[in-house]
């Protein structure tokens, strides 16, 4: 079993009521599966919204990207970024 560092940015920090947490994972899973587990455990269905983006070890990730807990150290979640 490995621990992933889960980081929340911007408005998600306030919604989740934390900046980061450690999450125990015993097998590879997709970003979507991680979102589902976190949403259930933290009782935050907001994580399941399509607009919530993710990064695996600082690289943007899609919901179907695989997280290998033996190689991945951090998964970050953030709301869409706007600018102009």
Kinemage of the C-alpha trace (Angstrom):
@kinemage 1
@onewidth
@group {chain A} dominant
@subgroup {mainchain}
@vectorlist {calphas} color= white
{ca unk a 1} P 0.000 0.000 0.000
{ca unk a 2} L 1.255 3.463 -0.895
{ca unk a 3} L 0.247 6.932 0.203
{ca unk a 4} L -0.572 9.545 -2.403
{ca unk a 5} L -0.345 13.201 -1.574
{ca unk a 6} L -3.616 14.818 -2.667
{ca unk a 7} L -3.513 18.594 -3.131
{ca unk a 8} L -6.437 20.983 -3.613
{ca unk a 9} L -5.979 24.391 -5.248
{ca unk a 10} L -7.914 27.653 -5.427
{ca unk a 11} L -11.584 27.461 -4.428
{ca unk a 12} L -11.355 23.692 -3.917
{ca unk a 13} L -9.157 24.339 -0.882
{ca unk a 14} L -12.010 26.137 0.816
{ca unk a 15} L -14.622 23.604 -0.269
{ca unk a 16} L -12.573 20.617 0.891
{ca unk a 17} L -11.564 22.447 4.077
{ca unk a 18} L -7.911 21.457 3.603
{ca unk a 19} L -4.931 22.182 1.362
{ca unk a 20} L -3.740 18.611 1.128
{ca unk a 21} L -4.121 15.138 2.569
{ca unk a 22} L -2.522 11.703 2.403
{ca unk a 23} L -4.592 8.976 0.772
{ca unk a 24} L -3.741 5.258 1.005
{ca unk a 25} L -3.942 3.384 -2.294
{ca unk a 26} L -3.190 -0.300 -2.752
{ca unk a 27} L -3.565 -0.623 -6.543
{ca unk a 28} L -3.455 1.441 -9.695
{ca unk a 29} L -6.576 3.457 -10.401
{ca unk a 30} L -7.735 6.115 -12.824
{ca unk a 31} L -8.114 9.782 -11.985
{ca unk a 32} L -11.890 9.297 -12.212
{ca unk a 33} L -11.781 6.407 -9.725
{ca unk a 34} L -9.715 8.522 -7.330
{ca unk a 35} L -12.217 11.381 -7.676
{ca unk a 36} L -15.042 8.951 -6.853
{ca unk a 37} L -13.256 7.580 -3.779
{ca unk a 38} L -12.397 11.059 -2.504
{ca unk a 39} L -15.891 12.406 -3.202
{ca unk a 40} L -17.380 9.586 -1.164
{ca unk a 41} L -14.886 9.715 1.691
{ca unk a 42} L -14.918 13.513 1.982
{ca unk a 43} L -18.630 13.784 1.180
{ca unk a 44} L -17.838 16.278 -1.587
{ca unk a 45} L -19.690 15.448 -4.828
{ca unk a 46} L -18.162 18.591 -6.344
{ca unk a 47} L -15.076 16.502 -7.172
{ca unk a 48} L -17.150 14.514 -9.660
{ca unk a 49} L -18.003 17.532 -11.782
{ca unk a 50} L -16.419 17.449 -15.213
{ca unk a 51} L -14.992 20.945 -14.800
{ca unk a 52} L -12.679 19.814 -11.971
{ca unk a 53} L -9.222 19.271 -13.462
{ca unk a 54} L -6.359 17.098 -12.240
{ca unk a 55} L -2.594 16.831 -12.459
{ca unk a 56} L -0.428 13.794 -11.781
{ca unk a 57} L 3.022 14.777 -10.513
{ca unk a 58} L 2.622 18.263 -12.033
{ca unk a 59} L 1.407 17.074 -15.464
{ca unk a 60} L -2.174 17.718 -16.541
{ca unk a 61} L -4.232 14.519 -16.480
{ca unk a 62} L -7.514 13.289 -17.896
{ca unk a 63} L -10.080 11.272 -15.976
{ca unk a 64} L -9.043 8.061 -17.725
{ca unk a 65} L -5.302 8.496 -17.003
{ca unk a 66} L -3.871 5.797 -14.761
{ca unk a 67} L -2.310 6.547 -11.379
{ca unk a 68} L 0.320 3.980 -10.417
{ca unk a 69} L 0.825 4.381 -6.644
{ca unk a 70} L 4.326 2.901 -6.887
{ca unk a 71} L 5.449 5.753 -9.150
{ca unk a 72} L 3.117 8.674 -8.504
{ca unk a 73} L 3.760 10.914 -5.515
{ca unk a 74} L 1.125 13.630 -5.918
{ca unk a 75} L -2.267 14.180 -7.496
{ca unk a 76} L -3.654 17.706 -7.550
{ca unk a 77} L -7.196 18.876 -8.198
{ca unk a 78} L -8.204 22.369 -9.254
{ca unk a 79} L -11.133 24.272 -10.720
{ca unk a 80} L -10.942 25.554 -14.300
{ca unk a 81} L -8.524 28.419 -14.764
{ca unk a 82} L -9.741 31.549 -16.444
{ca unk a 83} L -7.809 34.518 -17.607
{ca unk a 84} L -7.623 37.139 -20.212
